[in-house]
Amino acid sequence: MIRLYNTLTRKKEDFQTLEPNVVKMYVCGVTVYNDAHVGHAMSALVFDIIRRYLEYRGYNVKHVMNYTDVDDKIINRASQLGVEPLQLSQKYIEDYTGDLNNLNVLPATSNPQVSKTMPLIIQFIEGLIEKGYAYAPGNGDVYFRVTKDEDYGRLSGRKLDDMQAGARIEVGEAKEHPMDFALWKAAKPGEIFWESPWGQGRPGWHIECSAMNLAELGEQIDIHGGGNDLIFPHHENEIAQTESYTGKPFARYWIHNGMLQLGGEKMSKSLGNIVSIKDFLSQRDADVMRMLVLSGNYRAPLIFNEETQDAAEKSLGRIKSAFRPAPASANGLNPEAASALADQTETTQQSFVDAMDDDFNTPLALAAIYELVKAINTARDNGATNDQLQPAQATLRELTGVLGLRLQEKQGSDGNADKFIDLLVEVRGEVRKQKLWQLSDLIRDQLKKLGITLEDTKEETTWRWG
């Protein structure tokens, strides 16, 4: 039984879907006005891993990730660049789609856009007004009436009275209550707009996701996800307006990933410490970013720096080492050793499932994988043939694939780094014959720094990643 942590109830719960073997999952996407950064990559990878595991466990996952292509940031950036807002947002949608593909993130079942959901957004707002949950003060804006929603604040654990103390009504606003939030905004001169019963304008941020979710997945869903910075006000307001409109519970489970931090501090444009996905991938393999995410609890902050990236790369090398073929001199395992390898393969598979069933505990799942890696490498060292290694290696490939790891070897200029390493090992062998031990050790130590381990026997020297 899968158990997951539900932000709404603040505890782990048994996972039960609305429809048997079907998961309806909506994950808040990006606001497309600039290059996506590694913080966006973290969230995308978390929910890709969750989706992959749910599919591995037999669920049909309907995964919706939206694009916010109508927003103040987009309008301001487009104005600075002298382009149309929707032209700008479409460019960054295409860029982000490419980024996700390069990160080996599975394509979502659908990617709705705000600009293409406008009729339903207007219909949604009209329904809230009719039910008394929203009001149009006559200035072209429409607001949600938070005092009408008795449960407002339950996702974030905030009380309306406490929120009111720190809130204020800005000049030009016509709110009944300081915490009322905009469902529709009157267009300012020169801004992009759509016609509506309240005049020319555009939707507020929160209503957009509620409408896109309704269009793609219906009135009720199993999982709603996003970064924990969205809990309030975005997801809080989504619950309020959606449940007020439908009269039904919105999402059964709310899953939120922690924030990525650069060197211990949050990424911020004002601090100038943004790392784009493209910049990262120009320096590191996509598996490094995924390994960073897998190495920690998805709900915890993720430290992103050279040290953690190096550690992730080393861990990848450790896993890759298990896929090394047996040496030509391998004469086979004895029955007891062969049985031990088979037992570890079975144990690892069960331990992996147990870990992932427990709120997608990827660090524990990796620990199980490392045990299998160790067993495979030990079996190879003890003379296992390729035929004896193959079942364990196939299981390892399956489980790492569930996590979305591609485990591609580093490529040299001729398309294969292995040839260069083989050449260095051969040169070192000649050096050892000449008893130049200092030079031999230097080659070994430098390869070790690159994540490559040499193993000397009487007959030959073999190498592996890790």
C-alpha positions as CSV (number, residue, x, y, z in Angstrom):
1,M,0.0,0.0,0.0
2,I,1.4,3.4,-1.0
3,R,1.3,6.0,1.7
4,L,2.0,9.7,1.1
5,Y,2.3,12.8,3.1
6,N,-0.8,15.1,2.6
7,T,-0.1,18.8,3.2
8,L,-3.8,19.3,3.9
9,T,-3.9,16.8,6.8
10,R,-0.2,17.1,7.8
11,K,0.2,13.4,8.0
12,K,0.9,10.3,5.9
13,E,-2.2,8.6,4.5
14,D,-3.0,5.5,2.5
15,F,-3.3,6.3,-1.2
16,Q,-6.7,5.6,-2.5
17,T,-7.8,6.9,-5.9
18,L,-11.2,8.2,-7.0
19,E,-11.2,5.7,-9.8
20,P,-9.6,2.3,-9.6
21,N,-6.1,2.2,-11.0
22,V,-6.4,5.8,-12.3
23,V,-4.5,8.8,-10.9
24,K,-5.6,12.3,-11.8
25,M,-2.7,14.6,-11.0
26,Y,-2.4,18.3,-11.6
27,V,0.9,20.0,-11.1
28,C,1.4,23.8,-11.3
29,G,3.7,24.6,-14.1
30,V,5.8,27.7,-14.8
31,T,5.0,31.3,-15.6
32,V,6.7,31.6,-19.0
33,Y,8.5,34.9,-19.2
34,N,12.1,33.9,-19.0
35,D,14.4,30.9,-19.1
36,A,13.4,28.2,-16.7
37,H,15.9,27.6,-13.8
38,V,17.1,24.6,-11.8
39,G,14.4,25.3,-9.1
40,H,11.8,24.6,-11.8
41,A,13.8,21.5,-12.7
42,M,13.6,20.3,-9.2
43,S,9.8,20.5,-9.0
44,A,9.4,18.9,-12.5
45,L,11.7,16.0,-11.5
46,V,10.0,15.4,-8.2
47,F,6.6,14.9,-9.9
48,D,8.2,13.0,-12.8
49,I,9.6,10.5,-10.3
50,I,6.2,10.3,-8.5
51,R,4.5,9.7,-11.8
52,R,7.0,7.1,-13.0
53,Y,6.6,5.1,-9.7
54,L,2.8,5.2,-9.8
55,E,2.9,3.9,-13.3
56,Y,5.4,1.2,-12.2
57,R,2.9,0.2,-9.6
58,G,0.2,-0.2,-12.2
59,Y,-1.7,3.1,-12.2
60,N,-2.7,5.0,-15.3
61,V,-1.6,8.5,-14.5
62,K,-3.3,11.4,-16.1
63,H,-0.7,14.1,-15.5
64,V,-1.6,17.7,-16.2
65,M,1.0,20.5,-16.0
66,N,-0.2,24.0,-17.0
67,Y,1.6,26.9,-18.6
68,T,0.7,30.3,-17.2
69,D,1.0,32.5,-20.3
70,V,-1.1,35.4,-19.1
71,D,0.5,37.3,-16.2
72,D,1.9,40.7,-15.0
73,K,5.5,39.4,-15.4
74,I,4.9,38.4,-19.0
75,I,3.2,41.6,-19.8
76,N,6.0,43.7,-18.3
77,R,8.8,41.6,-20.0
78,A,7.1,41.7,-23.3
79,S,6.7,45.5,-23.0
80,Q,10.5,45.8,-22.3
81,L,11.3,43.7,-25.3
82,G,8.8,45.3,-27.6
83,V,7.0,42.0,-28.4
84,E,3.5,40.7,-28.0
85,P,2.9,39.0,-24.6
86,L,1.6,35.8,-26.2
87,Q,4.4,35.7,-28.6
88,L,6.9,35.9,-25.8
89,S,5.2,33.3,-23.7
90,Q,5.0,30.8,-26.6
91,K,8.7,31.1,-27.1
92,Y,9.4,30.2,-23.5
93,I,6.8,27.4,-23.6
94,E,8.8,25.8,-26.4
95,D,12.1,26.4,-24.6
96,Y,10.8,24.8,-21.4
97,T,9.4,21.9,-23.3
98,G,12.9,21.3,-24.7
99,D,14.4,21.7,-21.2
100,L,12.1,19.0,-19.8
101,N,12.9,16.7,-22.6
102,N,16.6,17.1,-22.0
103,L,16.0,16.4,-18.3
104,N,14.3,13.1,-19.3
105,V,11.0,14.3,-17.8
106,L,8.1,12.4,-19.3
107,P,5.7,14.6,-21.4
108,A,2.6,15.5,-19.4
109,T,-0.7,14.0,-20.6
110,S,-1.7,17.6,-21.4
111,N,-0.3,21.1,-21.0
112,P,-3.2,23.6,-20.9
113,Q,-2.5,27.3,-21.3
114,V,-4.4,30.2,-19.7
115,S,-4.9,32.0,-23.0
116,K,-6.7,29.0,-24.4
117,T,-9.0,28.5,-21.4
118,M,-10.5,31.9,-21.3
119,P,-14.2,31.0,-22.0
120,L,-14.2,28.5,-19.1
121,I,-12.5,31.0,-16.8
122,I,-15.2,33.6,-17.5
123,Q,-17.9,30.9,-17.0
124,F,-16.2,29.9,-13.7
125,I,-16.2,33.4,-12.4
126,E,-19.9,34.0,-13.4
127,G,-20.8,30.8,-11.4
128,L,-19.0,32.1,-8.3
129,I,-20.9,35.4,-8.6
130,E,-24.2,33.6,-8.9
131,K,-23.5,31.5,-5.8
132,G,-22.5,34.6,-3.8
133,Y,-18.9,33.7,-3.5
134,A,-17.7,36.5,-5.7
135,Y,-18.6,40.1,-6.4
136,A,-18.0,42.7,-9.1
137,P,-17.7,46.2,-7.5
138,G,-18.2,47.9,-10.8
139,N,-14.7,49.0,-11.6
140,G,-14.0,46.1,-14.0
141,D,-12.5,43.8,-11.3
142,V,-14.1,40.8,-9.7
143,Y,-13.1,39.5,-6.3
144,F,-13.6,36.3,-4.3
145,R,-15.4,36.8,-1.0
146,V,-13.2,34.9,1.5
147,T,-15.6,35.5,4.4
148,K,-18.1,33.3,2.6
149,D,-15.8,30.3,2.7
150,E,-15.8,29.0,6.3
151,D,-12.8,26.7,5.7
152,Y,-10.6,29.3,4.2
153,G,-7.0,28.9,5.4
154,R,-7.1,25.2,6.2
155,L,-4.4,24.1,3.7
156,S,-1.8,26.6,5.1
157,G,-3.1,26.5,8.6
158,R,-3.8,30.2,8.7
159,K,-6.7,31.9,10.3
160,L,-8.5,34.7,8.5
161,D,-8.4,37.1,11.4
162,D,-4.6,36.7,11.6
163,M,-4.3,37.2,7.9
164,Q,-6.4,40.3,8.0
165,A,-4.0,41.9,10.6
166,G,-1.2,42.0,8.0
167,A,-3.2,42.8,4.9
168,R,-4.3,46.1,3.4
169,I,-6.4,47.3,0.6
170,E,-4.3,49.0,-2.1
171,V,-5.3,52.2,-3.8
172,G,-7.8,51.6,-6.6
173,E,-9.1,48.3,-5.1
174,A,-12.7,48.0,-4.1
175,K,-12.6,45.0,-1.8
176,E,-15.0,44.1,0.9
177,H,-12.3,42.4,2.9
178,P,-8.5,42.9,2.7
179,M,-7.9,39.2,2.0
180,D,-10.4,39.0,-0.9
181,F,-8.5,38.1,-4.0
182,A,-8.9,39.0,-7.7
183,L,-10.6,36.6,-10.1
184,W,-10.7,39.2,-12.9
185,K,-8.6,42.3,-13.4
186,A,-9.6,45.3,-15.4
187,A,-7.1,45.9,-18.2
188,K,-4.8,48.9,-17.9
189,P,-4.1,51.0,-21.0
190,G,-2.0,49.2,-23.5
191,E,-2.3,45.8,-21.8
192,I,-3.5,42.6,-23.5
193,F,-7.2,41.9,-22.7
194,W,-10.2,39.7,-23.3
195,E,-13.8,40.8,-23.4
196,S,-15.9,39.8,-20.4
197,P,-19.2,40.7,-18.7
198,W,-17.2,43.1,-16.5
199,G,-15.4,44.8,-19.3
200,Q,-12.0,44.3,-20.9
201,G,-9.5,42.5,-18.7
202,R,-7.8,39.3,-17.9
203,P,-8.0,36.7,-15.1
204,G,-6.3,36.6,-11.8
205,W,-3.6,34.0,-11.2
206,H,-5.5,31.6,-8.9
207,I,-8.7,31.2,-11.0
208,E,-6.5,30.1,-14.0
209,C,-5.4,26.9,-12.5
210,S,-8.8,26.0,-11.1
211,A,-10.3,26.4,-14.6
212,M,-7.6,24.5,-16.4
213,N,-7.8,21.7,-13.9
214,L,-11.6,21.6,-14.3
215,A,-11.2,21.5,-18.1
216,E,-8.6,18.7,-18.1
217,L,-9.5,16.5,-15.1
218,G,-13.0,17.4,-13.9
219,E,-14.3,18.5,-10.6
220,Q,-12.3,16.2,-8.4
221,I,-8.7,15.0,-8.6
222,D,-6.4,12.7,-6.7
223,I,-3.2,14.7,-6.4
224,H,-2.5,18.4,-6.7
225,G,1.2,19.2,-6.6
226,G,3.7,22.1,-6.7
227,G,6.4,23.8,-4.8
228,N,5.7,24.6,-1.1
229,D,6.0,28.3,-1.9
230,L,2.5,27.8,-3.6
231,I,0.7,26.6,-0.5
232,F,-0.3,30.1,0.3
233,P,-1.9,32.0,-1.3
234,H,-2.1,30.1,-4.6
235,H,-3.2,26.6,-3.6
236,E,-5.3,28.0,-0.7
237,N,-7.2,30.1,-3.1
238,E,-7.6,27.3,-5.6
239,I,-9.3,25.2,-2.9
240,A,-11.6,28.1,-1.9
241,Q,-12.8,29.0,-5.4
242,T,-13.0,25.4,-6.8
243,E,-14.9,23.9,-3.9
244,S,-17.2,26.9,-3.8
245,Y,-17.9,26.5,-7.5
246,T,-18.4,22.7,-7.5
247,G,-19.6,22.0,-4.0
248,K,-17.3,19.0,-3.8
249,P,-13.9,18.3,-2.2
250,F,-11.2,19.3,-4.7
251,A,-8.0,17.3,-4.4
252,R,-7.6,14.3,-2.1
253,Y,-3.9,14.7,-1.6
254,W,-1.8,17.8,-1.7
255,I,1.9,17.2,-2.4
256,H,4.5,19.9,-2.1
257,N,8.2,19.8,-2.9
258,G,10.8,21.8,-0.9
259,M,12.7,24.7,-2.4
260,L,16.1,24.5,-4.1
261,Q,18.8,26.6,-2.4
262,L,22.1,27.8,-4.0
263,G,24.9,27.5,-1.4
264,G,22.4,27.7,1.4
265,E,20.3,30.7,0.1
266,K,17.2,30.8,-1.9
267,M,17.6,31.6,-5.6
268,S,16.5,35.1,-6.4
269,K,16.7,37.4,-9.4
270,S,17.4,40.3,-7.0
271,L,20.5,38.4,-5.7
272,G,21.6,37.5,-9.2
273,N,22.1,33.8,-8.4
274,I,19.7,32.2,-10.9
275,V,21.1,29.1,-12.7
276,S,19.1,28.3,-15.8
277,I,18.4,24.7,-16.8
278,K,20.3,25.3,-20.1
279,D,23.4,26.6,-18.2
280,F,23.3,23.5,-15.9
281,L,23.0,21.1,-18.8
282,S,25.9,22.7,-20.6
283,Q,28.1,21.7,-17.6
284,R,26.5,18.5,-16.2
285,D,24.6,15.5,-17.4
286,A,20.8,15.5,-16.7
287,D,21.2,12.5,-14.5
288,V,23.2,14.7,-12.0
289,M,20.2,16.9,-11.4
290,R,17.9,13.9,-11.0
291,M,20.4,12.3,-8.6
292,L,20.5,15.4,-6.5
293,V,16.7,15.3,-6.2
294,L,16.7,11.5,-5.5
295,S,19.3,11.9,-2.8
296,G,17.1,13.9,-0.5
297,N,13.5,13.9,0.8
298,Y,11.4,15.6,-1.8
299,R,9.7,17.8,0.9
300,A,13.0,19.1,2.2
301,P,15.2,21.9,0.9
302,L,17.7,20.9,-1.7
303,I,21.2,22.4,-1.5
304,F,22.6,23.1,-5.0
305,N,26.3,23.7,-5.2
306,E,29.5,22.3,-6.7
307,E,30.0,19.9,-3.7
308,T,26.5,18.4,-3.9
309,Q,26.7,18.1,-7.7
310,D,30.1,16.4,-7.5
311,A,28.6,14.0,-4.9
312,A,25.7,13.2,-7.2
313,E,28.1,12.6,-10.1
314,K,30.1,10.2,-7.9
315,S,27.0,8.3,-6.9
316,L,26.1,7.9,-10.5
317,G,29.5,6.5,-11.2
318,R,29.0,4.0,-8.4
319,I,25.7,2.7,-10.0
320,K,27.2,2.6,-13.4
321,S,30.1,0.4,-12.2
322,A,27.6,-2.5,-11.8
323,F,27.0,-2.6,-15.5
324,R,30.6,-3.3,-16.4
325,P,30.9,-6.7,-18.2
326,A,32.7,-9.6,-16.7
327,P,36.4,-9.9,-17.5
328,A,37.4,-12.4,-20.2
329,S,39.1,-14.6,-17.6
330,A,35.8,-15.1,-15.6
331,N,35.3,-18.8,-14.8
332,G,31.9,-18.5,-13.1
333,L,30.5,-18.3,-9.5
334,N,30.1,-21.3,-7.3
335,P,26.5,-22.3,-6.6
336,E,26.5,-20.6,-3.2
337,A,27.8,-17.3,-4.5
338,A,25.3,-17.4,-7.5
339,S,22.5,-18.0,-5.0
340,A,23.6,-15.1,-2.9
341,L,23.5,-12.8,-5.9
342,A,20.0,-14.0,-6.8
343,D,18.8,-13.5,-3.2
344,Q,20.2,-9.9,-3.1
345,T,18.5,-9.1,-6.4
346,E,15.1,-10.2,-5.0
347,T,15.7,-8.4,-1.7
348,T,16.7,-5.2,-3.5
349,Q,13.5,-5.2,-5.6
350,Q,11.3,-5.6,-2.5
351,S,13.3,-3.0,-0.5
352,F,13.0,-0.6,-3.3
353,V,9.2,-1.0,-3.4
354,D,8.9,-0.7,0.4
355,A,10.9,2.5,0.3
356,M,9.0,4.1,-2.5
357,D,5.6,3.1,-1.1
358,D,6.6,5.1,2.0
359,D,5.9,8.6,0.7
360,F,8.4,8.1,-2.2
361,N,11.4,7.7,0.0
362,T,14.0,8.0,-2.7
363,P,17.1,8.1,-0.4
364,L,16.1,4.7,1.1
365,A,15.3,3.4,-2.4
366,L,18.8,4.4,-3.5
367,A,20.3,2.6,-0.5
368,A,18.6,-0.6,-1.7
369,I,20.0,0.0,-5.1
370,Y,23.5,0.5,-3.7
371,E,23.3,-2.9,-2.0
372,L,22.6,-4.5,-5.4
373,V,25.5,-2.6,-7.0
374,K,27.8,-3.9,-4.3
375,A,26.6,-7.5,-4.8
376,I,27.0,-7.3,-8.6
377,N,30.6,-5.9,-8.3
378,T,31.5,-8.5,-5.7
379,A,30.2,-11.3,-7.9
380,R,32.2,-9.9,-10.8
381,D,35.3,-9.8,-8.7
382,N,34.7,-13.4,-7.7
383,G,34.6,-14.6,-11.3
384,A,30.9,-14.2,-12.3
385,T,30.3,-14.6,-16.0
386,N,28.1,-12.1,-18.0
387,D,25.3,-14.7,-18.0
388,Q,25.4,-14.8,-14.2
389,L,25.5,-11.1,-13.9
390,Q,22.7,-10.4,-16.4
391,P,19.6,-11.0,-14.2
392,A,20.9,-8.7,-11.4
393,Q,22.0,-6.1,-13.9
394,A,18.5,-6.2,-15.6
395,T,16.8,-5.6,-12.3
396,L,19.2,-2.7,-11.5
397,R,18.4,-1.2,-14.9
398,E,14.7,-1.6,-14.3
399,L,14.7,0.1,-10.9
400,T,17.0,2.9,-11.9
401,G,14.7,3.4,-14.9
402,V,11.7,3.7,-12.6
403,L,13.5,6.7,-11.1
404,G,14.2,8.1,-14.5
405,L,18.0,7.6,-14.6
406,R,19.4,7.1,-18.0
407,L,22.9,6.2,-16.8
408,Q,24.7,7.0,-20.0
409,E,28.4,6.8,-20.0
410,K,30.4,9.9,-20.6
411,Q,31.2,10.3,-24.2
412,G,34.7,11.0,-25.6
413,S,35.5,12.6,-28.9
414,D,35.1,9.3,-30.7
415,G,31.8,8.6,-29.0
416,N,33.1,6.3,-26.3
417,A,35.0,7.3,-23.1
418,D,35.6,3.6,-22.3
419,K,38.3,3.4,-25.0
420,F,40.3,6.3,-23.4
421,I,40.1,4.6,-20.0
422,D,41.1,1.3,-21.4
423,L,44.1,3.0,-23.1
424,L,45.1,4.5,-19.7
425,V,44.8,1.2,-18.0
426,E,47.0,-0.4,-20.7
427,V,49.6,2.3,-20.4
428,R,49.6,1.9,-16.6
429,G,50.1,-1.9,-17.1
430,E,53.3,-1.2,-19.1
431,V,54.4,1.3,-16.4
432,R,53.9,-1.4,-13.7
433,K,56.0,-3.8,-15.7
434,Q,58.8,-1.3,-15.6
435,K,58.3,-1.0,-11.9
436,L,57.6,2.8,-12.1
437,W,55.4,2.5,-9.0
438,Q,55.1,6.3,-8.4
439,L,53.8,6.9,-11.9
440,S,51.5,3.9,-11.7
441,D,50.0,5.2,-8.4
442,L,49.6,8.7,-9.9
443,I,47.5,7.3,-12.8
444,R,45.4,5.3,-10.4
445,D,44.8,8.2,-8.1
446,Q,43.9,10.7,-10.9
447,L,41.4,8.2,-12.3
448,K,39.9,7.8,-8.8
449,K,39.3,11.5,-8.6
450,L,37.3,11.1,-11.8
451,G,35.2,8.5,-10.2
452,I,37.0,5.5,-11.8
453,T,38.3,2.7,-9.6
454,L,41.1,0.4,-10.7
455,E,41.3,-3.2,-9.4
456,D,44.6,-5.1,-9.8
457,T,44.8,-8.9,-9.8
458,K,47.7,-11.2,-10.7
459,E,46.2,-11.7,-14.1
460,E,45.0,-8.2,-15.1
461,T,43.7,-4.8,-14.1
462,T,40.0,-4.0,-14.4
463,W,38.2,-0.7,-13.9
464,R,34.8,0.4,-13.0
465,W,32.9,3.6,-12.2
466,G,32.6,4.3,-8.5
